[in-house]
Amino acid sequence: MHRFASAPKLVLSTVLVVLLGACASAPPATPVKQLTESPLLAPLARADVSIDIQNQDIANVDLTQNREDDLWQRMRAGFAMPDLTTAAAQEKTTWYAVRGEYVKRSFERAKPFLFHIVEELEKRGMPTELALLPLVESAYNPRAISSAQAAGMWQFIPSTGKKYKLTQDWWRDERRDIIASTSAALDYLQFLHGMFNDWHLALAAYNWGEGAVGRAVERARAKGEPTDYASLRMPAETAGYVPKLQAIKNIVMNPGIYNVALPSVPNAPYFATITKTRDIDVKTAARFADMPVEEFVALNPAHNRLVIPGANRPTLVLPADKLDTFKQNLENSQGKSISSWQAYLLKAGEKLEAVAAKFGIELGTLRTINGIGAHSKLKAGHTLIVPKDGKAQDILLPVNLDQPAVAAQERLIKTSHVVKKGDTLAAIAKKYKVSADDVKKWNKLSGAGVSPGQKLAIEQVVFDKPGKRRIASKGAKKGKAGHKGKRSLKVAAR
């Protein structure tokens, strides 16, 4: 097995030139809450619940063999792809290294998922570098969506999601499901590797489409040219895709060299799963687990509605140390309804105003909870959720389940801040959601003091919001696009 022993010298030299001037040290890693006891207790003896801790007994997690208690070392031990040492890989490494706070924030978001992804890769004998791919795709945001309507942490377009059996309906979108989308992504990557017998080409196909990469390989072969990833002619986005992954790999392998602080990620399961057959409100599920609704939604981003129907046999994802609490509250709810909502099919000629009046709910609220715009035209048979027994209780959530949180494509915004009287470096950094150390680095400040009238440079990595798009190409063949459908269809802004 190939192991990535050190970052390429050219990369190191490039980055060190950029970073040596930074006098501030990297921020300390933030430890996550440790699991103090095994949540693996006997399942409830009931027909509507089944429990799985990612198929992994916490007590049997192997923390030896140089894996330590931190997942990063275990991941590094599984790095098995050939290193890409091109100029593009060097440039991307520098780009990420000088934006260490962005990398750290992305990995903070990944903490609940990383152990599961690494486990699944090891089970399949796949390189663990692939656990870093969601940072390139979505910055580990399961609710990310692109302008091509690719959704989730692994960024599946609707057609490829369906091909890999990811349910997409009114109730849920499994492209956003942590477990289902990871399984589908690894299935697809294995298929692509089997097709090309080369991980770099497999990744190119994941981005560009297997048909496009296959044709590029054949064109190069016909001309007697090399057919490796670095030599092929491909769109700029795909040409920069594997270098991005290589860059993140370089940083994870040697974070200290690149002055990037990786968060602590325990080498143990973060979450447990429960399969339900009773309807349950999102807020009720969060309350049963004694966790904020936002945190529950972050772990269960596939669900689109205020209620999770039991008929779909949904798998709920909970922090492992909240499992017992959820089980106990569920047991105490026996014989009681744990859902305030029900499905209702719109009748022919029935207006929303009449439905709102029938179930004792404001028209605006009915539209909001069902994601219906003011000018939407609904047909008979359209599914709505309405209150049970004519009572709408605790309706609104702090997050909109039916809308994506961010788009997937990162973008750098450079701006400036003129220091006002009373401003502090910490307050300025908080305002722009960056670290004080980065502000000092960008402005070559030796201390934490700032003066009124002083102009500070600020760099923010943001995501572009999805815009309205229309397909402008003709005769595009179904099934030839990659998982995101890019480059195989010409897409123009409306």
C-alpha positions as CSV (number, residue, x, y, z in Angstrom):
1,M,0.0,0.0,0.0
2,H,1.4,3.4,-1.0
3,R,1.6,5.9,1.9
4,F,1.9,9.6,1.4
5,A,5.0,10.3,3.5
6,S,5.5,14.0,3.0
7,A,4.2,16.9,0.9
8,P,6.0,17.5,-2.4
9,K,9.0,19.7,-1.9
10,L,7.9,22.3,-4.5
11,V,4.6,22.6,-2.7
12,L,6.3,23.0,0.7
13,S,8.6,25.7,-0.6
14,T,5.8,27.6,-2.2
15,V,3.6,27.6,0.9
16,L,6.4,28.3,3.3
17,V,7.3,31.5,1.4
18,V,3.7,32.5,1.9
19,L,3.4,31.4,5.5
20,L,6.8,32.3,7.1
21,G,5.8,35.9,7.5
22,A,2.9,35.0,9.8
23,C,4.0,35.6,13.3
24,A,0.8,34.3,14.9
25,S,0.5,30.7,15.7
26,A,-2.3,28.5,14.5
27,P,-5.4,28.5,16.7
28,P,-5.6,25.5,19.1
29,A,-7.6,22.5,18.0
30,T,-11.1,22.4,19.5
31,P,-11.8,19.0,21.2
32,V,-15.1,17.4,20.6
33,K,-17.2,16.0,23.3
34,Q,-15.9,12.5,24.2
35,L,-18.1,9.5,24.5
36,T,-17.7,8.5,28.1
37,E,-19.7,5.3,28.0
38,S,-20.9,2.9,25.3
39,P,-24.4,3.6,24.1
40,L,-24.8,0.0,23.0
41,L,-27.5,-1.1,25.3
42,A,-30.1,-3.8,24.5
43,P,-32.6,-2.6,21.9
44,L,-36.1,-1.9,23.1
45,A,-38.3,-5.0,22.7
46,R,-40.7,-3.3,20.4
47,A,-41.7,-3.8,16.8
48,D,-41.3,-0.2,15.7
49,V,-37.6,0.4,16.6
50,S,-34.4,-1.2,15.4
51,I,-31.0,0.1,16.3
52,D,-27.6,0.2,14.7
53,I,-24.4,1.9,15.8
54,Q,-23.0,2.2,12.2
55,N,-22.5,-1.6,12.4
56,Q,-19.7,-0.9,14.8
57,D,-19.5,-1.8,18.5
58,I,-17.8,1.1,20.2
59,A,-16.1,-1.2,22.7
60,N,-14.4,-3.0,19.8
61,V,-13.1,0.0,18.0
62,D,-9.4,-0.7,17.3
63,L,-7.4,2.2,18.7
64,T,-4.0,0.5,18.3
65,Q,-1.7,-0.1,15.3
66,N,-0.6,3.6,15.3
67,R,-4.1,4.8,14.9
68,E,-4.1,6.6,18.3
69,D,-7.4,8.1,19.6
70,D,-7.6,10.6,16.8
71,L,-9.1,9.7,13.4
72,W,-6.6,11.7,11.4
73,Q,-3.8,9.2,12.0
74,R,-6.1,6.3,11.0
75,M,-7.0,8.2,7.9
76,R,-3.4,8.9,6.9
77,A,-2.5,5.3,7.3
78,G,-5.1,4.5,4.6
79,F,-3.8,7.0,2.0
80,A,-3.2,4.9,-1.1
81,M,-3.5,7.1,-4.2
82,P,-0.5,8.1,-6.2
83,D,0.5,11.7,-5.4
84,L,-0.3,14.3,-8.0
85,T,2.8,16.6,-8.1
86,T,1.7,19.0,-10.9
87,A,1.8,22.8,-10.8
88,A,-2.0,22.8,-10.4
89,A,-1.7,20.6,-7.2
90,Q,1.0,23.0,-5.9
91,E,-1.2,26.0,-6.6
92,K,-4.3,24.5,-4.9
93,T,-2.3,23.5,-1.9
94,T,-1.1,27.1,-1.5
95,W,-4.7,28.3,-1.9
96,Y,-6.1,26.1,0.8
97,A,-3.1,26.6,3.1
98,V,-3.4,30.4,3.3
99,R,-7.1,29.9,4.1
100,G,-6.6,27.6,7.0
101,E,-9.6,28.9,8.8
102,Y,-11.9,27.9,6.0
103,V,-10.3,24.4,6.0
104,K,-10.7,24.1,9.7
105,R,-14.4,25.3,9.6
106,S,-15.1,22.7,6.9
107,F,-13.6,19.9,9.0
108,E,-15.5,21.1,12.1
109,R,-18.7,20.6,10.0
110,A,-17.4,17.1,9.0
111,K,-16.9,15.9,12.6
112,P,-20.1,14.0,12.8
113,F,-19.5,12.2,9.5
114,L,-15.8,11.5,9.2
115,F,-15.6,8.3,11.2
116,H,-18.5,6.8,9.3
117,I,-17.0,7.7,5.9
118,V,-13.5,6.3,6.9
119,E,-15.2,3.1,8.2
120,E,-17.1,2.6,4.9
121,L,-14.0,3.2,2.8
122,E,-12.0,0.7,4.9
123,K,-14.7,-1.9,4.6
124,R,-14.5,-1.6,0.8
125,G,-10.7,-1.5,0.6
126,M,-10.8,2.0,-0.9
127,P,-8.2,4.8,-0.4
128,T,-9.1,6.9,2.6
129,E,-8.2,10.1,0.7
130,L,-11.8,9.8,-0.6
131,A,-13.0,10.8,2.9
132,L,-11.7,14.3,2.0
133,L,-13.7,14.6,-1.3
134,P,-16.8,16.1,0.3
135,L,-14.6,19.1,1.3
136,V,-14.0,19.7,-2.4
137,E,-17.6,19.0,-3.3
138,S,-19.6,20.9,-0.6
139,A,-17.3,21.7,2.3
140,Y,-19.1,18.8,4.1
141,N,-22.5,20.5,4.0
142,P,-25.3,17.9,3.5
143,R,-27.7,20.7,2.5
144,A,-25.5,22.2,-0.2
145,I,-27.0,22.5,-3.7
146,S,-25.3,23.7,-6.9
147,S,-26.7,25.6,-9.8
148,A,-27.0,22.3,-11.7
149,Q,-29.2,21.0,-8.8
150,A,-26.6,18.7,-7.5
151,A,-27.4,18.2,-3.8
152,G,-25.9,16.9,-0.6
153,M,-22.4,16.4,0.8
154,W,-21.5,14.3,-2.2
155,Q,-23.3,16.4,-4.8
156,F,-25.6,14.1,-6.8
157,I,-27.7,15.4,-9.6
158,P,-31.3,14.0,-9.6
159,S,-30.7,11.4,-12.4
160,T,-27.6,9.9,-10.9
161,G,-29.2,9.9,-7.5
162,K,-32.0,7.9,-8.8
163,K,-29.6,5.5,-10.6
164,Y,-28.0,4.8,-7.2
165,K,-31.4,4.4,-5.5
166,L,-31.4,7.7,-3.5
167,T,-35.1,8.4,-2.9
168,Q,-36.2,11.9,-3.9
169,D,-39.8,12.7,-3.2
170,W,-42.0,15.3,-1.4
171,W,-41.0,13.9,2.0
172,R,-37.3,13.3,1.7
173,D,-34.3,13.7,-0.5
174,E,-31.7,11.0,0.3
175,R,-29.0,12.8,-1.7
176,R,-28.8,14.8,1.5
177,D,-28.9,11.7,3.8
178,I,-25.5,11.2,5.4
179,I,-25.6,7.4,5.3
180,A,-27.4,6.8,2.1
181,S,-25.5,9.4,0.0
182,T,-22.1,8.1,1.3
183,S,-23.0,4.6,0.3
184,A,-24.2,5.7,-3.1
185,A,-21.1,7.9,-3.7
186,L,-18.7,5.0,-2.8
187,D,-20.7,2.7,-5.1
188,Y,-20.3,5.1,-7.9
189,L,-16.6,5.7,-7.3
190,Q,-16.0,2.0,-7.2
191,F,-17.8,1.6,-10.5
192,L,-15.7,4.4,-12.0
193,H,-12.5,2.9,-10.7
194,G,-13.5,-0.5,-12.2
195,M,-14.0,1.2,-15.5
196,F,-10.7,3.1,-15.6
197,N,-8.5,1.2,-13.2
198,D,-7.1,4.6,-12.1
199,W,-8.3,6.6,-9.2
200,H,-7.4,10.0,-10.7
201,L,-9.4,9.2,-13.9
202,A,-12.2,7.8,-11.7
203,L,-12.4,11.1,-9.9
204,A,-12.3,13.0,-13.1
205,A,-15.3,11.0,-14.3
206,Y,-17.1,11.7,-11.0
207,N,-16.8,15.3,-11.9
208,W,-17.1,15.3,-15.7
209,G,-18.8,12.0,-16.5
210,E,-17.5,8.6,-17.4
211,G,-18.5,9.1,-21.1
212,A,-16.5,12.3,-21.4
213,V,-13.4,10.9,-19.7
214,G,-13.6,7.7,-21.8
215,R,-13.7,9.8,-25.0
216,A,-10.8,11.9,-23.8
217,V,-8.8,8.8,-23.1
218,E,-9.6,7.3,-26.5
219,R,-8.7,10.6,-28.3
220,A,-5.3,10.7,-26.5
221,R,-4.6,7.0,-27.2
222,A,-5.4,7.5,-30.9
223,K,-2.9,10.3,-31.2
224,G,-0.2,8.3,-29.3
225,E,-0.4,10.7,-26.3
226,P,-0.3,9.8,-22.6
227,T,-3.7,8.9,-21.1
228,D,-3.0,9.7,-17.5
229,Y,-5.1,12.3,-15.7
230,A,-2.4,15.1,-15.8
231,S,-1.9,14.6,-19.6
232,L,-5.6,14.6,-20.7
233,R,-7.4,17.5,-22.3
234,M,-10.4,18.4,-20.1
235,P,-12.4,21.4,-18.9
236,A,-10.7,23.7,-16.5
237,E,-13.0,22.6,-13.6
238,T,-12.2,18.9,-14.0
239,A,-8.5,19.8,-14.6
240,G,-8.5,21.4,-11.2
241,Y,-10.6,18.8,-9.4
242,V,-8.1,16.2,-8.4
243,P,-5.5,18.9,-7.6
244,K,-8.0,20.2,-5.0
245,L,-8.2,16.8,-3.4
246,Q,-4.4,16.4,-3.5
247,A,-4.1,19.8,-1.8
248,I,-6.4,18.8,1.1
249,K,-4.5,15.5,1.4
250,N,-1.2,17.4,1.6
251,I,-2.5,19.6,4.4
252,V,-4.1,16.7,6.3
253,M,-0.8,14.8,6.1
254,N,1.3,17.7,7.4
255,P,-1.0,20.3,8.9
256,G,1.8,21.9,11.0
257,I,3.9,22.6,8.0
258,Y,1.0,24.4,6.4
259,N,0.1,26.3,9.6
260,V,-3.4,24.7,9.5
261,A,-5.0,23.6,12.8
262,L,-7.2,20.4,12.3
263,P,-10.0,19.9,14.8
264,S,-9.8,16.9,17.0
265,V,-11.9,14.0,15.7
266,P,-12.1,10.9,17.9
267,N,-11.6,7.5,16.4
268,A,-15.0,6.4,17.5
269,P,-18.6,6.5,16.2
270,Y,-20.2,9.9,16.6
271,F,-23.7,8.9,15.8
272,A,-26.2,6.0,16.2
273,T,-29.2,5.2,14.1
274,I,-32.8,4.2,14.9
275,T,-35.3,3.0,12.4
276,K,-38.9,4.2,13.1
277,T,-42.3,3.1,11.9
278,R,-44.4,5.7,13.7
279,D,-44.9,9.2,12.5
280,I,-42.9,11.7,14.5
281,D,-42.5,15.5,14.4
282,V,-39.0,16.8,13.8
283,K,-39.3,19.0,16.9
284,T,-40.5,16.0,19.0
285,A,-37.6,13.8,17.8
286,A,-35.1,16.6,18.7
287,R,-36.8,16.9,22.1
288,F,-36.8,13.2,22.7
289,A,-33.0,13.2,22.1
290,D,-32.6,16.3,24.3
291,M,-30.8,18.2,21.5
292,P,-31.4,21.5,19.6
293,V,-33.6,21.2,16.6
294,E,-30.8,22.7,14.4
295,E,-28.5,19.9,15.5
296,F,-31.1,17.2,14.8
297,V,-31.8,18.7,11.3
298,A,-28.1,18.9,10.6
299,L,-27.8,15.1,11.3
300,N,-31.0,14.3,9.4
301,P,-31.0,16.7,6.5
302,A,-32.8,14.4,4.1
303,H,-36.2,15.1,5.6
304,N,-38.2,17.9,3.9
305,R,-41.2,18.3,6.2
306,L,-42.1,19.0,9.8
307,V,-43.2,15.4,10.3
308,I,-41.2,12.3,9.4
309,P,-43.7,9.6,8.3
310,G,-43.2,6.2,9.8
311,A,-44.5,4.5,6.7
312,N,-41.2,5.2,5.0
313,R,-39.3,3.4,7.7
314,P,-37.0,6.4,8.1
315,T,-33.6,6.0,9.7
316,L,-33.0,8.7,12.3
317,V,-29.4,9.7,13.1
318,L,-28.7,10.8,16.6
319,P,-25.5,11.5,18.6
320,A,-24.4,8.2,20.1
321,D,-24.5,9.6,23.6
322,K,-28.1,10.8,23.1
323,L,-29.4,7.3,22.1
324,D,-30.5,6.2,25.6
325,T,-32.3,9.5,26.2
326,F,-34.2,9.1,23.0
327,K,-35.1,5.5,23.7
328,Q,-36.4,6.3,27.1
329,N,-38.6,9.2,25.9
330,L,-39.9,7.0,23.1
331,E,-40.8,4.3,25.6
332,N,-42.6,6.9,27.7
333,S,-44.6,8.0,24.7
334,Q,-46.3,4.6,24.2
335,G,-50.0,5.0,23.5
336,K,-49.5,8.7,22.8
337,S,-49.3,10.5,19.4
338,I,-45.9,11.9,18.7
339,S,-46.9,13.8,15.6
340,S,-49.1,16.9,15.3
341,W,-49.3,16.6,11.5
342,Q,-51.0,14.5,8.9
343,A,-50.9,14.2,5.1
344,Y,-53.8,15.6,3.1
345,L,-54.4,15.2,-0.7
346,L,-55.8,18.3,-2.4
347,K,-59.2,17.6,-4.1
348,A,-60.1,18.7,-7.6
349,G,-61.1,22.4,-7.5
350,E,-60.2,22.8,-3.8
351,K,-58.5,26.0,-3.0
352,L,-55.8,26.5,-0.3
353,E,-58.0,29.0,1.5
354,A,-60.6,26.3,2.0
355,V,-58.0,23.8,3.3
356,A,-56.5,26.4,5.7
357,A,-60.0,27.1,7.1
358,K,-60.9,23.4,7.4
359,F,-57.8,22.7,9.5
360,G,-57.8,26.0,11.5
361,I,-54.5,27.3,10.2
362,E,-53.6,30.7,8.6
363,L,-53.2,30.6,4.8
364,G,-49.7,32.0,5.0
365,T,-48.6,29.4,7.5
366,L,-50.1,26.6,5.4
367,R,-48.1,27.9,2.4
368,T,-44.9,28.2,4.5
369,I,-44.9,24.8,6.0
370,N,-45.6,23.2,2.6
371,G,-43.1,25.3,0.6
372,I,-45.8,26.8,-1.6
373,G,-45.2,30.1,-3.3
374,A,-47.9,32.8,-3.6
375,H,-48.3,32.2,-7.3
376,S,-47.9,28.4,-7.3
377,K,-50.5,26.4,-9.1
378,L,-51.4,23.1,-7.5
379,K,-53.2,20.1,-9.1
380,A,-55.6,17.7,-7.5
381,G,-53.8,15.0,-5.6
382,H,-51.0,17.4,-4.4
383,T,-49.8,16.3,-0.9
384,L,-50.0,18.8,1.9
385,I,-49.2,18.5,5.6
386,V,-51.9,19.9,7.9
387,P,-52.5,19.9,11.6
388,K,-54.2,16.9,13.2
389,D,-57.5,17.5,15.0
390,G,-57.6,21.1,13.6
391,K,-54.8,22.2,16.0
392,A,-51.5,23.7,14.8
393,Q,-49.0,23.4,17.6
394,D,-45.4,24.7,17.6
395,I,-45.4,25.1,13.8
396,L,-42.3,26.9,12.7
397,L,-38.8,25.6,12.9
398,P,-35.6,27.7,13.2
399,V,-34.5,26.2,9.9
400,N,-36.3,25.8,6.5
401,L,-36.2,22.1,5.8
402,D,-37.2,22.5,2.2
403,Q,-34.4,24.9,1.2
404,P,-30.7,24.4,0.8
405,A,-28.4,26.0,3.3
406,V,-25.7,27.0,0.8
407,A,-24.6,26.4,-2.7
408,A,-21.7,24.1,-3.2
409,Q,-19.2,26.3,-5.1
410,E,-16.8,28.2,-2.9
411,R,-15.7,31.7,-3.9
412,L,-13.2,34.1,-2.4
413,I,-14.4,37.6,-1.6
414,K,-11.8,40.3,-0.8
415,T,-13.1,43.3,1.0
416,S,-11.8,45.9,3.5
417,H,-12.9,47.2,6.8
418,V,-12.2,50.8,8.1
419,V,-11.6,50.6,11.8
420,K,-14.1,52.7,13.8
421,K,-13.8,54.0,17.3
422,G,-14.4,51.2,19.7
423,D,-13.5,48.5,17.2
424,T,-11.3,45.6,18.4
425,L,-9.5,43.0,16.3
426,A,-11.7,40.3,17.9
427,A,-14.9,42.1,17.1
428,I,-13.9,42.8,13.5
429,A,-12.9,39.1,13.0
430,K,-16.3,38.0,14.5
431,K,-18.2,40.4,12.2
432,Y,-16.7,38.8,9.1
433,K,-16.6,35.2,10.5
434,V,-12.9,34.9,10.2
435,S,-10.2,34.4,12.8
436,A,-8.3,37.3,14.4
437,D,-5.0,35.5,13.5
438,D,-6.0,35.5,9.9
439,V,-6.8,39.3,10.0
440,K,-3.4,39.8,11.5
441,K,-1.7,37.7,8.9
442,W,-3.5,39.5,5.9
443,N,-2.5,42.9,7.3
444,K,0.9,42.0,8.7
445,L,0.0,43.1,12.2
446,S,2.4,42.4,14.9
447,G,-0.1,42.7,17.7
448,A,-3.8,42.9,18.4
449,G,-4.1,46.7,18.5
450,V,-6.0,48.6,15.7
451,S,-6.6,52.3,15.3
452,P,-9.6,54.3,14.1
453,G,-9.3,55.1,10.4
454,Q,-7.0,52.1,9.8
455,K,-8.0,50.1,6.7
456,L,-7.9,46.3,7.1
457,A,-7.9,43.8,4.3
458,I,-10.4,41.0,4.8
459,E,-10.7,37.7,2.9
460,Q,-13.9,35.5,3.1
461,V,-14.5,32.2,1.5
462,V,-18.2,32.0,0.7
463,F,-20.6,29.9,-1.4
464,D,-22.4,31.2,-4.4
465,K,-26.1,30.8,-4.1
466,P,-27.8,28.7,-6.8
467,G,-29.2,30.9,-9.6
468,K,-32.0,30.1,-12.1
469,R,-30.7,28.1,-15.0
470,R,-31.9,26.8,-18.2
471,I,-30.5,24.1,-20.4
472,A,-29.3,25.5,-23.7
473,S,-27.8,22.5,-25.4
474,K,-29.4,20.2,-28.0
475,G,-29.3,16.5,-28.2
476,A,-27.6,15.8,-24.9
477,K,-27.6,12.1,-24.2
478,K,-29.0,10.8,-21.0
479,G,-26.6,9.0,-18.7
480,K,-23.4,10.5,-20.2
481,A,-23.1,13.2,-17.5
482,G,-21.1,12.9,-14.3
483,H,-22.8,12.9,-11.0
484,K,-23.2,16.6,-11.2
485,G,-23.9,16.8,-14.9
486,K,-21.3,19.4,-15.6
487,R,-19.8,20.0,-19.0
488,S,-22.0,17.5,-20.7
489,L,-24.8,20.0,-20.9
490,K,-24.3,23.7,-21.8
491,V,-25.9,25.7,-19.0
492,A,-26.8,29.4,-19.5
493,A,-28.1,31.9,-16.9
494,R,-31.7,32.9,-17.5
